[in-house]
């Protein structure tokens, strides 16, 4: 994380709490809004006693922050007092009874005690968790998506037929799969380039090409000929 939140108050577990800090989740969410999106205001406002909340904990000897779950004990309009419920994996002294008070905006995820409230907590990384096939130049080189086509999903796992959305994204001027391709969650693809988000619910068979002058996507059924129907089966096996 880029910053440690400085207005966190330790209520219990003072000595143990000295070994970590709560990380600010906002810089990462700003940079990667679809894979690291944060709860909306209405979600944070709905948090009450007994709900579970996730924050990121940082330690001086760790390179990356680690997620930890807390149970809300009391909530004010701006702050939450919560007890550590599930420490990060391999965290020292996981049985230590730590209670902290921290601002609501540090919350990275929420699990409401009442299932009916859970839709409030849906994050972009959950909404767009299914997968697509994308030209790796989009992620590696930062190229913009130029062609999108939705075909019948490829079932890679018999137990999870929704794994593949059928979306195929190409950065090439001619959408031929003669470059490296990757299977990625839609959230990852959108973080690379979300200019095609308005078309994400289009049905199977839809195909669009970006107009280089306007940046808009226009219907382009000719793209069907050269997408993954002709992709060698061995490529699928390597993904």
N, C-alpha and C positions, 0 to 999 in steps of 0.2 A: 504494500500500500504506500501511497505517496506521503501521507501525513498521519500522525497519531492524534486522536481527539484529545484535547486538553481539558475539557470540562466534564470529566468522568469522576464521580465520587464513589469511593469504596465504603460500603456499609458494613460488610463482613469479609473476612479473609484478607486482611490488610497486608500481611507479609507475603502471602502467595500472589496477591494482585500486583505486587511490585515487579514481578517477573514478566509482565506483559502489559500491553496497551491495546485499546480499541482503535482499529484503523478506520480512516475516513473512506467510505465506499464511493463517494461521489465522483472523484476524478476518473476512476475506472468505468463507472456507469456513463459518464459523459463521453468517454472515448469509444466505449463499446456498448451502446444502449440496448442492443438486442440480446447479447450474451451475458451482460452484467446489469440488466435493468433493475431498478429499485421500486419498492412499493409506492403506489400513488398516495396522495394526501388523504383521500377518503379511507384508504386501507389503514394508514397510520392512526387516523382519528378513531377508527373502530376498535383498536386494540384495547382489551380489558384484562382484568385479573384472570389468570389461568391460561391465557393464550401463550403460545410459544413463539419466540422471536429469535432470529439469527443475526449475529454480529460477527465481524472479522476481528480476530485477536492477532496481535503481532508480538513477537518476542525478539530480543536483541540477537539471539543466536539462530534465528530462522530467516531464510531469504524471503519467503512469501507468507502473507497472512493466512490464517486457517480459520474456517468457520466453526462457530460454537453456538449452541442453542441455550437460551435462557427462558425461564418461566416468569411471566409478568406477575409481580406481587401488588403493585399499585401503579396507577397511571394518572398523570396530570396533562393539561393541554400541550405541554412542551417536553415533558420528561417521562421516563419509565424507570421504575425500580424493579429489578429482576434478579432471580437466583439462577446461577449456572446449572443447567439441567443436563446438558450433554457436551462435555469438553471436546476439543478437537482430538483427532486420532493421535495416539502416542503422546498425549500431553502429560507433563509431569504432575503428579499428585492429583489425579482425576477425581478423588473423593473429597477434595477440599470444598468447604461450604462457602462459596463466593457469592456475595450479593453486591450489585453495583447499581448506581443511579446514573443514567446517561440520557442525552437528548434523543428524541424520536428519530431524527434524521440519520442516525447511524445504523438503523435497522436495515438489514439487507434482504430479509424474507420473513414471512409470517405464516404460522399455522394456527388457525383459529380453533378454539375448543369446540365451537358450534360449527358443524359441517356446512350449514346453510350460509355462513359468512365467508367460506373459503373462496368463492369466486372473486371476492374483493382483492384477494392476495395474488391473483394470477400475474405472473411476470412475463415479459416478452420472451425470455429463454424457455418458458414453458409453453407459451402459445405457439411458438415457431420451433418446436423441438424436433419435428419430423424432418426427413432428410431430402437432399437433392443432389444432383450430379453437376459439378461445376468445373469449368476450365480453371486449372490451377493458376493461370496468369492473373486471374481476378484477385486471388489472395496473395500470391507471391510478389507480383509486380504492381499491384494496385490498379490494374486495368479496369475500365468500366465494362459493365455488361452490355453487349451489343445485340445478342439474340437470346430470346427465351422461348422455350417450347415445352409443352406438357404432354407427355405420352403416358400410356398405361404404366402404372408403377411396376417396378421390378421387385418381385418378392424374394428377398435374400434370406429371410428368416420365416419359416412356416408358422412360427408362434406369434409373429408380429407383422401382419401384412400391411400395416400402416407406416412401416418403417420408411418407405420411399414414397414421396409425394408425386413422383413422375416429372418434376420440374428439371429441365436441363438448361444450364446457363453457359453461354459462350462469349468470349471477349474478342474472337477473331472476326475479321471483316467477312469471311465466308465460313459459316458455322460447321466446319469439318472437324471431327475429333482426331486430328493428327498431332495433338499436343497432349501433355500430361493432364489427366483429369482426377478429381478427388470427390469422394462422397463426404458431404458435410451437412450438419444441421442447417435448416433454413436460417436460424438465428445467426450463424456464422456468416452465411452468404449475405445476409442483409447488413451485417456490420461492415462488410467489404463494400457493398453498393446496394442501397435500398431504393434506388430510383425506379425499380419495377414493382414496388410494394403494392401499388393499386391494382395489379393484375394477379396477385397471388392466389385469389380465389377463383380464377378463371378455370373452366373445366378442361378435362383431358381433350387433346386435339387442338388447343389454343396455341398459336405461334405469333410472336411479335418481333419486330426488328426496330432498333433505335434509329430515329432520324438524326443524322449527324448535325444538321443545322439547328433543329429545334430541341433536340434531346428527348423528344417524346417517342413512345413506342407505338408503332403502327402495325396493324395485322399483316402478316407475311407468311402465308401458308407454304410458300416454296421452301421454307426452312426445314420442313418435315423430311425432305429427301435425304438430308445429310446428317441428321442427328443420330441418336444411339441405336436405331434399328439396325444400322450397319456396323455398330461397334462390335469388334470381335469378342466372343464369349470369354476368352482368356483374360481380357481386360477386366471384365466383371469379377473374375476370380481373384484378381490381384488387388481389388479395392478393399 
